[in-house]
Amino acid sequence: MQIAKYSNSFYNSFDFRQSAKPILNKACNETKETTFLTVWRNNQGICIDSISSNRDVNTHLFVESGREMSVPCTTSSKVILANQPIEDVKKITNEKLFQKYTIKTIADPKKLEEN
């Protein structure tokens, strides 16, 4: 019982974003792309942190910490979706209406499943 108490206390004090920050910075510097730390909640990606690249000045208008990230619009959400059980993927692609934000947005659920 004491172990659970201490592990829960440690978990609550652990700031995952701070631990991930050096990795986000490195990825941003190496790729010159904005990087996102995304978690999967309620069948969608949620941005919990991001690092904007110098060349990607408009991203902050689209993604903010705590904001939902549309599955077909962000690589991080697509990567997480791709690692969900196939039943969940089919449920998500059948239930959600995907808005097309750019010409590259995959709004067709069947094409999203294929990718």
ROSE-4610 file (N, C-alpha, C; in Angstrom, 1 decimal, always signed):
// ROSE-4610
residu = [M/M/M/Q/Q/Q/I/I/I/A/A/A/K/K/K/Y/Y/Y/S/S/S/N/N/N/S/S/S/F/F/F/Y/Y/Y/N/N/N/S/S/S/F/F/F/D/D/D/F/F/F/R/R/R/Q/Q/Q/S/S/S/A/A/A/K/K/K/P/P/P/I/I/I/L/L/L/N/N/N/K/K/K/A/A/A/C/C/C/N/N/N/E/E/E/T/T/T/K/K/K/E/E/E/T/T/T/T/T/T/F/F/F/L/L/L/T/T/T/V/V/V/W/W/W/R/R/R/N/N/N/N/N/N/Q/Q/Q/G/G/G/I/I/I/C/C/C/I/I/I/D/D/D/S/S/S/I/I/I/S/S/S/S/S/S/N/N/N/R/R/R/D/D/D/V/V/V/N/N/N/T/T/T/H/H/H/L/L/L/F/F/F/V/V/V/E/E/E/S/S/S/G/G/G/R/R/R/E/E/E/M/M/M/S/S/S/V/V/V/P/P/P/C/C/C/T/T/T/T/T/T/S/S/S/S/S/S/K/K/K/V/V/V/I/I/I/L/L/L/A/A/A/N/N/N/Q/Q/Q/P/P/P/I/I/I/E/E/E/D/D/D/V/V/V/K/K/K/K/K/K/I/I/I/T/T/T/N/N/N/E/E/E/K/K/K/L/L/L/F/F/F/Q/Q/Q/K/K/K/Y/Y/Y/T/T/T/I/I/I/K/K/K/T/T/T/I/I/I/A/A/A/D/D/D/P/P/P/K/K/K/K/K/K/L/L/L/E/E/E/E/E/E/N/N/N]
num = [1/1/1/2/2/2/3/3/3/4/4/4/5/5/5/6/6/6/7/7/7/8/8/8/9/9/9/10/10/10/11/11/11/12/12/12/13/13/13/14/14/14/15/15/15/16/16/16/17/17/17/18/18/18/19/19/19/20/20/20/21/21/21/22/22/22/23/23/23/24/24/24/25/25/25/26/26/26/27/27/27/28/28/28/29/29/29/30/30/30/31/31/31/32/32/32/33/33/33/34/34/34/35/35/35/36/36/36/37/37/37/38/38/38/39/39/39/40/40/40/41/41/41/42/42/42/43/43/43/44/44/44/45/45/45/46/46/46/47/47/47/48/48/48/49/49/49/50/50/50/51/51/51/52/52/52/53/53/53/54/54/54/55/55/55/56/56/56/57/57/57/58/58/58/59/59/59/60/60/60/61/61/61/62/62/62/63/63/63/64/64/64/65/65/65/66/66/66/67/67/67/68/68/68/69/69/69/70/70/70/71/71/71/72/72/72/73/73/73/74/74/74/75/75/75/76/76/76/77/77/77/78/78/78/79/79/79/80/80/80/81/81/81/82/82/82/83/83/83/84/84/84/85/85/85/86/86/86/87/87/87/88/88/88/89/89/89/90/90/90/91/91/91/92/92/92/93/93/93/94/94/94/95/95/95/96/96/96/97/97/97/98/98/98/99/99/99/100/100/100/101/101/101/102/102/102/103/103/103/104/104/104/105/105/105/106/106/106/107/107/107/108/108/108/109/109/109/110/110/110/111/111/111/112/112/112/113/113/113/114/114/114/115/115/115]
x = [+0.8/+0.0/+0.9/+2.0/+2.8/+3.5/+3.9/+4.5/+3.5/+2.3/+1.3/+1.2/+1.2/+1.1/+2.2/+3.5/+4.6/+4.7/+4.4/+4.4/+3.4/+2.2/+1.2/+1.7/+2.3/+2.9/+3.9/+4.8/+5.9/+5.2/+4.3/+3.6/+3.0/+2.3/+1.6/+2.6/+3.8/+4.8/+5.7/+5.6/+6.4/+5.9/+6.7/+6.2/+6.8/+5.9/+6.3/+6.8/+6.2/+6.5/+8.0/+8.4/+9.8/+10.7/+10.4/+11.3/+11.4/+10.3/+10.3/+10.8/+10.9/+11.4/+12.7/+13.8/+15.0/+14.8/+14.0/+13.7/+13.0/+12.0/+11.3/+12.2/+13.1/+14.0/+15.0/+15.5/+16.4/+15.7/+14.5/+13.8/+13.5/+13.1/+12.9/+14.1/+15.2/+16.5/+17.0/+16.8/+17.3/+16.5/+15.2/+14.3/+13.8/+14.0/+13.6/+12.1/+11.4/+9.9/+9.4/+8.2/+7.6/+7.3/+7.6/+7.4/+6.3/+5.6/+4.5/+4.7/+4.3/+4.1/+2.6/+2.2/+0.8/+0.4/-0.7/-1.2/-2.6/-3.0/-4.2/-5.3/-6.3/-7.4/-8.7/-9.7/-11.0/-10.9/-10.1/-9.9/-9.5/-8.7/-8.1/-6.8/-6.0/-4.7/-4.9/-4.2/-4.3/-2.8/-2.6/-1.3/-1.0/+0.1/+0.4/+1.6/+2.4/+3.5/+3.9/+4.6/+5.1/+6.3/+7.2/+8.3/+8.2/+8.1/+7.9/+9.3/+9.4/+10.6/+10.6/+11.8/+11.9/+11.2/+11.1/+10.5/+9.0/+8.5/+7.1/+6.3/+6.2/+5.7/+4.2/+3.5/+2.0/+1.4/+2.3/+1.8/+1.1/+1.6/+1.0/-0.4/-0.8/-2.2/-3.1/-2.5/-3.3/-3.3/-2.1/-2.0/-1.5/-2.3/-1.9/-1.9/-1.2/-1.2/-2.6/-3.0/-4.4/-5.4/-5.0/-6.0/-6.0/-7.2/-7.4/-6.7/-6.1/-5.4/-6.2/-6.7/-7.5/-6.7/-7.3/-6.5/-6.0/-6.7/-6.1/-5.2/-5.1/-4.3/-2.9/-2.7/-1.4/-0.8/+0.5/+1.3/+1.2/+1.4/+1.4/+0.1/-1.0/-2.3/-2.4/-1.9/-2.0/-1.1/+0.1/+1.0/+0.3/-0.2/-0.9/-2.1/-2.9/-4.0/-3.6/-2.5/-2.0/-1.6/-1.3/-0.9/-2.0/-3.2/-4.4/-4.9/-5.7/-6.3/-7.1/-7.1/-7.8/-9.3/-9.9/-11.3/-11.5/-10.6/-10.7/-10.5/-9.6/-9.3/-10.6/-11.2/-12.4/-13.5/-13.7/-14.7/-14.5/-13.2/-12.9/-13.2/-12.7/-12.9/-14.3/-15.1/-16.5/-17.4/-17.0/-17.8/-17.5/-16.3/-15.9/-16.0/-16.4/-16.4/-15.1/-14.3/-13.0/-13.1/-12.7/-12.7/-11.4/-11.5/-10.3/-9.8/-8.6/-8.0/-7.0/-6.4/-5.5/-5.7/-5.0/-5.1/-4.5/-3.7/-3.0/-3.8/-4.8/-5.6/-6.3/-6.2/-6.9/-8.2/-9.3/-10.6/-11.4/-11.0/-11.7/-11.3/-12.3/-11.9/-11.2/-11.6/-11.0/-9.5/-9.3/-7.9/-7.0/-7.7/-7.0/-6.6/-7.5/-7.2/-6.1/-6.0/-5.0/-3.6/-3.6/-2.3/-1.9]
y = [-1.2/+0.0/+1.3/+1.3/+2.4/+2.6/+1.6/+1.7/+2.4/+2.0/+2.6/+4.1/+4.4/+5.8/+6.7/+6.1/+6.9/+6.9/+5.8/+5.8/+6.8/+6.9/+7.8/+9.3/+9.5/+10.8/+11.2/+10.3/+10.5/+10.8/+10.0/+10.2/+11.6/+12.0/+13.3/+14.4/+14.3/+15.3/+15.3/+14.2/+14.1/+14.9/+15.8/+16.6/+16.0/+15.3/+14.6/+15.6/+16.8/+17.8/+18.2/+18.4/+18.9/+17.8/+16.5/+15.5/+15.3/+15.6/+15.5/+16.7/+17.9/+19.1/+19.0/+18.4/+18.3/+17.5/+16.4/+15.6/+16.5/+17.2/+18.1/+19.1/+19.7/+20.7/+20.1/+18.9/+18.2/+17.9/+17.4/+17.1/+18.3/+19.4/+20.7/+21.2/+21.2/+21.7/+20.8/+19.5/+18.6/+18.6/+18.8/+18.7/+20.1/+21.1/+22.5/+22.5/+21.6/+21.5/+21.7/+22.2/+22.3/+20.9/+20.7/+19.4/+19.5/+18.4/+18.3/+17.1/+17.3/+16.3/+16.0/+14.9/+14.6/+13.4/+13.4/+12.3/+11.9/+10.7/+10.2/+10.1/+10.9/+10.9/+10.9/+10.1/+10.0/+9.9/+9.1/+8.8/+10.0/+10.8/+12.0/+12.4/+13.0/+13.5/+14.9/+15.1/+16.3/+16.8/+18.0/+18.6/+19.0/+18.5/+19.0/+19.9/+19.9/+20.8/+20.9/+21.9/+22.1/+23.0/+22.8/+23.7/+24.2/+25.5/+26.0/+26.2/+25.8/+26.1/+27.5/+28.0/+29.4/+29.6/+28.6/+28.8/+28.6/+28.0/+27.6/+28.6/+29.9/+31.0/+30.9/+30.2/+30.2/+29.1/+28.1/+26.9/+27.3/+28.3/+28.6/+29.0/+29.4/+29.8/+28.6/+27.5/+26.2/+25.3/+25.2/+24.3/+25.0/+24.7/+25.3/+24.1/+24.2/+23.2/+23.0/+21.8/+21.5/+21.4/+21.7/+21.7/+20.4/+20.0/+18.8/+18.9/+17.8/+17.8/+16.9/+17.4/+16.6/+15.5/+14.3/+13.1/+13.2/+13.5/+13.5/+14.7/+15.7/+16.9/+16.9/+16.0/+16.1/+14.7/+14.7/+13.4/+12.7/+13.5/+12.8/+12.1/+12.7/+12.0/+10.8/+10.9/+9.7/+8.6/+8.9/+7.9/+7.2/+7.9/+7.3/+6.5/+7.0/+6.2/+4.9/+5.0/+3.8/+2.7/+3.1/+2.1/+1.7/+2.0/+1.6/+0.3/-0.5/-1.7/-1.4/-2.3/-2.1/-1.8/-2.4/-2.1/-0.6/-0.1/+1.3/+2.2/+1.9/+2.7/+2.7/+1.6/+1.5/+2.3/+2.2/+3.0/+4.5/+4.9/+6.3/+6.8/+6.1/+6.5/+6.5/+5.6/+5.5/+6.5/+7.0/+7.9/+9.4/+9.7/+11.1/+11.6/+12.9/+13.6/+14.4/+14.2/+14.8/+16.0/+17.1/+18.4/+18.5/+19.0/+19.2/+20.6/+20.7/+22.0/+22.5/+21.5/+21.9/+20.9/+21.1/+20.1/+18.8/+18.7/+17.5/+16.7/+17.3/+16.7/+15.5/+14.3/+13.1/+13.1/+13.5/+13.6/+12.4/+11.5/+10.3/+9.2/+8.7/+7.7/+6.5/+6.0/+4.8/+5.1/+6.2/+6.6/+6.7/+7.3/+7.4/+6.1/+5.1/+3.8/+3.1/+3.4/+2.8/+3.4/+4.7/+5.3/+4.9]
z = [+0.0/+0.0/+0.0/+0.8/+0.8/-0.6/-1.2/-2.6/-3.5/-3.5/-4.4/-4.0/-2.8/-2.3/-2.9/-2.7/-3.2/-4.7/-5.3/-6.8/-7.4/-6.8/-7.2/-7.0/-5.9/-5.6/-6.6/-6.9/-7.9/-9.3/-9.6/-10.9/-11.0/-10.0/-10.0/-10.0/-9.5/-9.6/-10.8/-11.6/-12.8/-13.9/-14.5/-15.6/-16.9/-17.5/-18.8/-19.8/-19.9/-20.8/-20.6/-19.4/-19.1/-19.6/-19.4/-19.8/-21.3/-22.0/-23.4/-24.1/-23.4/-24.1/-24.8/-24.2/-25.0/-26.3/-26.3/-27.5/-28.5/-28.1/-29.0/-29.7/-28.8/-29.3/-30.3/-30.0/-30.9/-32.3/-32.2/-33.4/-34.2/-33.6/-34.3/-34.9/-34.2/-34.8/-35.9/-35.8/-36.9/-38.1/-38.0/-39.1/-39.6/-38.8/-39.1/-39.3/-38.6/-38.6/-37.2/-37.1/-35.8/-35.2/-33.9/-33.3/-32.3/-32.1/-31.2/-30.2/-29.0/-28.0/-27.9/-28.4/-28.5/-27.6/-26.9/-26.2/-26.8/-26.6/-27.2/-26.1/-26.3/-25.3/-26.1/-25.7/-26.3/-27.8/-28.3/-29.7/-30.6/-30.0/-30.7/-30.1/-30.9/-30.4/-29.7/-28.6/-27.8/-27.8/-28.2/-28.2/-26.7/-26.1/-24.7/-24.7/-25.8/-25.9/-27.4/-27.8/-29.1/-29.1/-30.1/-30.4/-31.8/-32.0/-33.4/-34.0/-35.3/-36.0/-36.5/-36.8/-37.3/-38.6/-39.4/-40.7/-40.7/-39.6/-39.5/-38.6/-39.1/-38.2/-38.0/-38.8/-38.6/-37.8/-37.4/-36.7/-35.4/-34.7/-33.4/-33.5/-34.7/-34.9/-35.0/-35.4/-35.6/-34.3/-33.7/-32.6/-31.3/-30.3/-29.0/-28.0/-26.9/-25.9/-25.4/-25.2/-24.8/-25.9/-27.1/-28.2/-28.9/-29.3/-30.1/-31.4/-31.8/-33.1/-34.0/-35.1/-36.0/-36.6/-36.5/-36.9/-38.3/-39.3/-40.6/-40.9/-40.0/-40.3/-39.7/-38.7/-38.0/-38.1/-38.3/-38.4/-37.1/-36.0/-34.7/-34.4/-34.7/-34.5/-35.4/-36.6/-37.5/-37.1/-36.5/-36.0/-34.8/-33.9/-32.8/-33.2/-34.1/-34.6/-35.3/-36.0/-36.7/-35.7/-34.5/-33.5/-32.5/-32.9/-32.1/-32.7/-31.9/-32.4/-33.6/-34.6/-35.8/-35.6/-34.6/-34.3/-33.9/-33.1/-32.8/-34.0/-34.8/-36.1/-36.9/-37.1/-37.9/-37.3/-36.0/-35.2/-35.4/-35.3/-35.4/-36.8/-37.8/-39.2/-39.6/-39.0/-39.4/-38.7/-37.5/-36.7/-36.9/-37.2/-37.3/-38.7/-38.8/-40.1/-40.1/-41.1/-41.2/-42.1/-41.5/-42.3/-43.1/-44.3/-45.1/-44.9/-44.3/-44.0/-45.2/-45.8/-46.9/-48.1/-49.2/-50.3/-49.9/-48.9/-48.5/-47.4/-46.9/-45.8/-46.3/-45.6/-46.0/-45.3/-46.0/-45.3/-45.6/-46.5/-46.8/-45.8/-45.0/-44.0/-44.5/-45.7/-46.3/-46.6/-47.2/-47.5/-46.3/-45.2/-44.0/-43.4/-43.5/-43.0/-43.8/-45.1/-45.9/-45.6/-45.2/-44.9/-43.5]
